[in-house]
Amino acid sequence: MGAFDGGSVAGNATTRFDNVSLLSVASTLPGRVTTSEEIEDRLSSALRRLKLPGGLLERVAGVRERRNWAPGESSDDATVAAGRRALAEVGVDPSDVGLLINTSVSRKHLEPSVAVRLHHGLGLPSSAINFDVANACLGFVSGMSLAANMIQSGQIRYAIVVNGEDADEIQTNTIRRLSGTDIGRSSFMSEFASLTLGSGAAAAVLGRTDEHPDGHRILGGVTRAATQFHDLCVGSVDGMFTDAKALLKGGLDLVVSAWKEASGPWNWSSMDRYITHQVSSVHTNAIVKAAKLDRARLPVTFPKYGNVGPASIPITLAEEQATLNRGDRVLLMGVGSGLNTAMMELAW
């Protein structure tokens, strides 16, 4: 596997918008808290056999706990609830929504799309376009970019981008497999990241700036791909298998390359807030160092929610919005398996 050479990878996409705003963002969190200590208790025999120390999840990843759906809860119902709150917050009637994009990794089946159930649950009109977008942990930002383009072009008036993640099945399957006596250290560590996953849901409403001057303008951003690393993190409900060291290096090289290339049309060195995809303390510290970010301007939610996939960026933004002031510059940024990176600037 060759090293990532920023000069040899083509395909940097730059987008700019002048009449699109984020109008609201809301999240729904599961009612059940699962601590890292609980997970390690279930893996205690494997940890002893492999001579791995306790407290690994919190010490290495910085994840103390994560959320799982309680009895009577589901990711679909939670996503609909987040969507309803996001629409009500800005006073947009469901009948005015022209587009719903679901961006979740989680899905109960391959067909039909998850979007159709959410479209029905939100009571959207038959004229509202609806579909799923899959782009690993960048799905929500990708969905926002697609929705912004359709609003900018005048095709639709309002869009709602949603996400609901359910980590229960992959957690259960991973713990069962890692408890087997045939699992060695390297196999255990290749699935370590699965143990940091959490559940949650979020929704964002986008609309025209000229109709909502108090909204938060979406200025645009960049994306960049390094798809030679498509096999570094491969997941399904059965498990997520990761080459953590190579994934971290490839992801950081990609972020730095995109960051440098974006420095011409964009200046992101002194944003008021950096809302990053939440993975772990290792990834957060590495991005801060590589991009020379002000650590105090980068909030983290992974210690209490874990890695909630594409939902982590909107969940973190929803928690931070009360502390943001009019005119603050906010950068959404992350790396998704594949590898892809995306950065999107908001003028709050």
Secondary structure as UniProt FT lines:
FT   TURN            6..8
FT   STRAND          13..16
FT   STRAND          20..28
FT   STRAND          32..35
FT   HELIX           36..42
FT   HELIX           44..49
FT   TURN            50..51
FT   TURN            54..55
FT   HELIX           57..61
FT   STRAND          65..68
FT   TURN            71..72
FT   HELIX           75..90
FT   HELIX           94..96
FT   STRAND          97..102
FT   HELIX           114..121
FT   TURN            122..123
FT   TURN            126..127
FT   STRAND          129..132
FT   HELIX           136..138
FT   HELIX           139..152
FT   TURN            153..154
FT   STRAND          158..165
FT   HELIX           168..178
FT   TURN            181..182
FT   HELIX           185..190
FT   HELIX           192..196
FT   STRAND          200..208
FT   TURN            209..211
FT   TURN            213..214
FT   STRAND          216..225
FT   HELIX           227..229
FT   TURN            230..231
FT   STRAND          233..236
FT   TURN            237..238
FT   STRAND          239..242
FT   HELIX           244..262
FT   TURN            263..265
FT   TURN            269..270
FT   STRAND          273..276
FT   HELIX           281..291
FT   HELIX           295..297
FT   HELIX           302..305
FT   HELIX           309..311
FT   HELIX           312..320
FT   HELIX           321..323
FT   TURN            326..327
FT   STRAND          329..336
FT   TURN            337..339
FT   STRAND          340..347
//
